[in-house]
Amino acid sequence: MVQLKVSPKPALKQKLILRRPPDAFLELLTKPTSEIESILRRIESHPLFRQLMSMGVVRKVCYRSLAIRKAIKECDMRWLSEFLRKHFEWRPDWRSDLLSQDALKRVDELARKYGVTASQLKRAITLLRRLFAEGEGKQERRQNEPQVDDEEGRDVDLPSASPLYVDLSEDIVAIQRFVELYGISESDFLKFYEGEMSPSELCHRYGCKMTDVMSMLDHIKRVQMHEIFAEASIAPVRSVVASSGEIQFEVIAKASVDASGALSIQFLNEHLYATRYVIDEERLKAFVQSHHNEELNHLINLLRYINRWHSLLGKLVWTVCYHQRRFILTGDEALLKPLPQAEVARELGHHRSHVCRAIRHRGISTPHGKYPLSFLCASKEQVIASIAKRYPHWTDQQISDFIFMMHGCRVPRRTVSYHRSKVRRIGNR
């Protein structure tokens, strides 16, 4: 008798295939600022672009405009007023607590006392301090600076160029909860974030409530407005070309770190990097029905690629500078953090080739000099060589411990020994 052995049918594992981005987007990553500006001038002078603007299909926005900053400030003040009315108005001692010098240090203690979350209380204290600082600043300016009279004879304060600081932690948490609640994929969320997917399409695909989507859009708007540019100045400045050894690169931003460790980024051509083209997907669908042609598809796709290019480059500069803020503060190469391009790409959710193209021939200036972004994306070998040069008497284990204590990166002692030996061999040639 023949016995048949039944075994489970092997399941086919899904294979993730990375789709190559369009060549038009990849080409933008390597173009210098001057070429990007030339492309934008050609786009904005095109009759089809002007028609799209006039019909509201496309809007050009600059996230650093004074009107946007005013709107954000008013939103913060409304939130602060409501928060104080709800939790503090009936407590007689709240002023002495929230306005004390050590309020931020005691934020956990005060949060328990008033029955609010620490993040909310920290935001309220920060806004209160800013409000009082602005009041004192206005009073001082009235005494020391000339004022301008309007047509009705009233005094008008000259606009201040001081940056507006906003705590985005609650917005980010709200966005994360929304994504987890409806199980939205990373690729679809990125499309929605960048305006390539409409609210109705997101609701249809994931069964979201429109009220939840519109609420999340408010949070996204706040994050986008302050993305990268929260500490930049208003006036645009032209980028410059610098060199590091034989490598020439375009300086696109200034980076600095204060004594408290706060990082500040100022793009030299802020108007370019703060500009986005917002596409109304619903109006675009209606427009396509009567004006469908290849030229329209090409123009809309190019606008989307430019938006994505701006976002990627802005996030890239911020991420690299944030990780290397110890080096930016001191200028000491021994404090460089191991930061491979692949790690930066994973953090940004992009392919490594995107990061490689974006950092090519671009750099930043710091109080200690100008550096290409490729230098700041330091390899383990580069970091170990810098530390060994700075502390030649250290053992391999000491260098390994130093990297871990300073940056939280584990580099085995054998890896340190290998790279030190490699550097010595190269130096002896």
Buried (B, 14 or more C-beta within 10 A) or exposed (E): EEEEEEEEEEEEEEEEEEEEBEEEBBEBBEBBBEEBBEBBEEBEEEEBBEBBBEBEBBEEBBBBBEEBBEBBBEBBEEBBEEBBEEBBEEEEEBEEBBEEEEBEEBBEEBBEBBEBEEBBBBBBBBBBBBBEEEEEEEEEBEEEEEEEEEEEEEEEEEEBEEBBEBBBEBBEEBBEEBBEEBEBEEEBBBBBBBBBBBBEBBBEBBEBEEEBBEEBBEBBBBBBBBBBBBBBBBEBEEBEEBEBEEEEBBBBBBBBBEEEEEBBBBBBBBBBBBBBBBBBBEBBEEBBEEBEEEEBEEBBEBBBBBBBBBBBBBBBBBBBBBBBBBBBBBEEBBBBBBBBBEBBBEBBEBBBBBBBBBBBBBBBBBEBEBBBBBBBBBBBBBBBBBBBEBEEEBEBEBBBBBBEEBBEBEBEBEBBBBBBEEBEEEEEE
